[in-house]
Amino acid sequence: MPQFQGVLSVVLGPTVPDDLSNKVLMVCTRPRDGVTEVALEDDEARQLVEAVTAAQQENPALRPIAKLLLAQMRL
């Protein structure tokens, strides 16, 4: 849970555009019916990875998540 909160604070921070933050929040919100799926463009995904990777310098607890996101970008 602390890692999720750390990532959420990065996503809601000033380095991530509001429209991209809103997409992430939509995925994190419990859907009324079924599963919520939000597609990200490659550049949007890259922005998120870069923001979390940069934030891990100040918050080392984000390092495992940054590594996971980087690995997913390489798929």
C-alpha positions as CSV (number, residue, x, y, z in Angstrom):
1,M,0.0,0.0,0.0
2,P,2.8,2.6,0.7
3,Q,4.2,1.9,-2.7
4,F,0.8,2.5,-4.3
5,Q,0.4,5.7,-2.4
6,G,3.9,6.8,-3.5
7,V,3.2,6.1,-7.2
8,L,-0.2,7.9,-6.8
9,S,1.5,11.0,-5.3
10,V,3.9,11.0,-8.4
11,V,1.0,10.6,-10.8
12,L,-0.9,13.5,-9.2
13,G,2.2,15.6,-8.9
14,P,3.3,18.5,-11.1
15,T,5.4,16.4,-13.5
16,V,2.5,14.4,-14.9
17,P,-0.1,16.3,-17.1
18,D,-3.6,16.4,-15.6
19,D,-5.2,14.5,-18.5
20,L,-2.8,11.6,-17.9
21,S,-3.3,11.8,-14.1
22,N,-7.1,11.5,-14.8
23,K,-6.6,8.3,-16.9
24,V,-4.6,6.7,-14.0
25,L,-7.2,7.7,-11.5
26,M,-9.9,6.2,-13.7
27,V,-8.1,2.9,-13.6
28,C,-7.7,3.1,-9.8
29,T,-11.4,3.8,-9.2
30,R,-13.7,0.9,-8.5
31,P,-15.9,0.4,-11.6
32,R,-19.6,0.0,-11.2
33,D,-19.9,-2.7,-13.9
34,G,-17.0,-4.9,-14.8
35,V,-13.4,-3.8,-15.3
36,T,-12.3,-0.4,-16.3
37,E,-9.7,-0.4,-19.0
38,V,-7.9,2.7,-20.2
39,A,-5.5,2.6,-23.1
40,L,-2.4,4.7,-22.9
41,E,-0.5,5.9,-25.9
42,D,3.2,5.0,-26.0
43,D,4.3,8.6,-25.1
44,E,1.8,8.6,-22.1
45,A,3.2,5.4,-20.8
46,R,6.7,6.7,-21.2
47,Q,5.8,9.9,-19.2
48,L,4.5,7.8,-16.3
49,V,7.6,5.6,-16.3
50,E,9.9,8.6,-16.5
51,A,8.0,10.4,-13.6
52,V,8.2,7.3,-11.4
53,T,11.8,6.6,-12.3
54,A,12.8,10.2,-11.4
55,A,10.8,10.1,-8.1
56,Q,12.6,7.0,-7.0
57,Q,15.7,9.2,-6.4
58,E,13.9,10.9,-3.5
59,N,11.7,7.9,-2.5
60,P,13.7,4.6,-2.8
61,A,10.6,2.6,-2.0
62,L,9.4,3.3,-5.6
63,R,12.5,1.5,-7.0
64,P,10.7,-1.9,-7.5
65,I,7.8,-0.3,-9.2
66,A,10.0,1.8,-11.4
67,K,11.8,-1.4,-12.5
68,L,8.5,-3.2,-13.1
69,L,7.3,-0.3,-15.3
70,L,10.5,-0.2,-17.2
71,A,10.3,-3.9,-17.9
72,Q,6.7,-3.6,-19.1
73,M,7.7,-0.8,-21.5
74,R,10.3,-3.1,-23.1
75,L,7.7,-5.8,-23.9
